Amino acid sequence: LAAELVALKVDVIVTVDTPPTQAAKQATSTIPIVIAVSADPVGAGLVSSLGRPGGNTTGMSLLAPETDQKNLELLKEMLPKTRRVAMIFDPKNRGMMLRLNTIKTAALKLAIEIQSIPALSPNELAGALTAAAKDPPDALIVLSPIYAAYRNEVVEFATKTKVPLSFDTSGLAGEPGALLSYGVDISLLFRRAATFVDKILKGAKPADLPVEQPTKFELVINLKTAKALGLTVPPALIARADEVIE
């Protein structure tokens, strides 16, 4: 599909997440590429550095380095008895593998075991979640690209096991089974990516446009889910939340 866009001689290609950006970079080294969302563009090898992206690619980073770590800390604060947290990941997504490693490192300090569940296809994930349901984790971390691809499987698991979900973007805090979310509002990144496209169409070179990291991260707590699961949310955490869903 990326090669098809290059053949059409488009002026700019906008990508979401690491694998599509890699595909676009393989297809062209001249057409400008704007990343709307990518976990870690430097770590995933999409750009040389945030300040000087080099090449034909620039755009938005989804994370500040400590975002995923903070998500796990908030989860532990909300559910102090948490011992084991599951996380679904795509082994082919380099950005996601970096995030999984970050979360595993953070988990060591919090005395939490991370149960990693690979997702390569809906059938494979459904099988892995059926197995996980026999001995459910205390919570499940769901990254937005995983939820976009496997929403049905995730919702079915959460409904069946009553395992609370923790998301990485505020836009998903109202989804079934969501207990909390901590992260940037992805719709803001998409709007911000449009300014890169605008500058490039007016003559700017991607190599000269620094990659931007989000500066605003929101904590959203879903009290509806907490109530349904019989969980008590610490008042101090509610006081710190940017939004509370009741």
N, C-alpha and C positions, 0 to 999 in steps of 0.2 A: 504493500500500500504506500509506503514511503517512496519507493522508486517511482510509483505511478504519479505521485505529487511532483516529484522532481521532473519527470517527463512532461508534465503540464506547464513547467516553467513558472511556478507560483512565485510571488514576491517574498513571502515569509511563510515559514511553517511554525505553527504553535503546537507544542506537545504537552502532555500531562503524564507525569510519572517517569521512572527511569527507563524501562524497556522501550517505549515508543521513541524516547529521545535518542537512545542508542541506535535504533533503526534509522531514524532521520539522519543522524551523523554518519552512519555507514553509507547512506544513499547520496549524500552531498557534502562537499566541503566549501561550497560557495554560497548557496541560498541561506539567508539568515534563519536561525532557529531560535524561537523564544520559548523557554520552559515556563509554563504557567504554574506547575507544581512539581517539585522533586525533593525527596527527603534530604539528600546530601549530594548536591551536584559535583562538589570537589571529590569527596570520597568515592563516588561512583564513576569518576573519571570523565564526567561530561564537560567540565571546564577546568582550566589550569589552576585558577584561584578565584576567590570571590571578587577581589579588587580588580584583577586583570584576567578576565575569562579566556582571552586568546581565541583564535579560530573564529568560527561562525555561529557560536552558541552563547546565549546569555539568558537572563530571566529571573525567576523567583525560586528561593529555597523555602521548603515547607517548615524547616526546623531551625531553632537555635540549638546548639549542641546539647543543652540540658533538658529539652522538652520531654522526651520519652522517660527520662529518669524521674522528672517531676511528676509525671503521670502515675508512675509506680508508687512514689512516695505518698501521693494523695490517696491512692487506693488503699495503702497500708494504714493511713491515718483514719480513713473512713471505716475500714474493716480490720481492726487491730489484730484479730486472730488469724488473719490470712497467712497461710503457710505455703500454698501452691497456687500459682497463677499460670493459666494457659495462654498461649499466643499463637495465632494462625499466621503463617508466613509463606511467601512464594519463593522457593529456593532459586528460581531463575532471575529474581529481581535483586540486583546487586545493592541498590539503595535499601531495600527491606532487610537484607542480610546484615547490613551495617547497623540498622536499628535494632535488630534482634540481639546482636552482640552488645550494644549499649545497654539494653534492658537487662540482659544477663549479668552484666557487670554491676549495674545498680542493685539487682536482686540480691547479690552476695552481701552487700552492706545491710540489707533489710531482713536478712535471714529468710528469704523467700526462694522457693524452687520454681524455676521457669520450665513449664512443660510446653515444648515447641511442637506444633502440629502443622506439617507441610500441606500445602494446597497446590496441586498441579492440575486438577480437574474437579468438577462438581462431584463426580462419582467417588473419586479418591478421598476428597474431603469429607463427604457424607459418611464413608466407611470409617475414617479416622475419628470423626465426632461421635459416631455410634459406639465405638470402642471407648472413647473418653467419657461417655455418659455413664458407663458402668462404675466409674470411680471419679465423680465430677471434681474439677478444681474449685477453689474458693472464688475465683473470678476469671473472666476471659478478656484479654486485651484485643481489641479489634481495630486494625488500621484501616483508614478510609478506602484505599484501593482494594483491600480484601473484601470490605463490606459491599463495595460497588459490584464486585464480581460474584460474590457468594452470599448475597443477602438472605436468600431463602434458607440456605443450610445453617447460617448463623442464628437466624430467628427461631428456626425449628429446635435447634440445640438449646437455646436459652429458655424457650417455652417449656421444653420437656424436663430440663434439669433444674430450672430455677437458679441458674448460675448468673450473677449480675455481670453486665458488660461495661467495659471502660473504653471509650472512644478517644481518638486523637484530634477531633475537630468539633467545634461547638454545633455545627449544623446537624450532627447526628445524635445529639443529646436527648432528643425526643423519641428516638426509635424504640421499638419493643425490647424490653429487657435492659435498656440503657440505665445505668446507675449514675455514672458521671462521665464527663468529657473534659479534657484539658488540651488546649492547643489553639491554633489560629483558625479563624473563620475562612475556609477555603474560597468562598465567593469573593472575599477581599483580594486574595491573590490573583484570581482571574481578572478582576477589574484593574489591578495594578499591572498585570501582564500586558493589558491593552496599551498602556503608556509606552512600553518598550516597542510594541509594533508601530505605534505612531511615530516614535523617534526614528526608527529604522526606515520607515517609508519616507521620512523627510531627509534621509541621507546619512544618519548615524551608522557607525559600524558596530556590530555586536561585540567585537573584541574590546571596544572602548567604553562599553556600558557595564559597570560593575553589577554583579549578581546581588540582588537585594534579599535580606533576611527579614522575616516578620518581626515587628517590635511589640505587638499586642497579642497576648495569650489569654484566653478566657477559661475560667473554671465554671462549668455548668453542672448543677446537681439536680437529679431527677427524683424528687420526693415521692412521686407517684409510684415509681419502681420500688423505692425503698419500702414504702408502705405495703405494697403487694407482696414483697419478699419477707416482710416482718423484720426489717433492719432499722436500727436507730442511727440516724446521722448525727455526729457530734455537732453541737450548736456552734462551736468555734469555726468549724468548716463551713457551715451555712453562712455565717457572718462574712466569710472571705469570698464567697461565691459571687461571680459576676451576674449570674442568673440562676434562679431556682424555679424548677418546673413543678407545679403543684397540682 
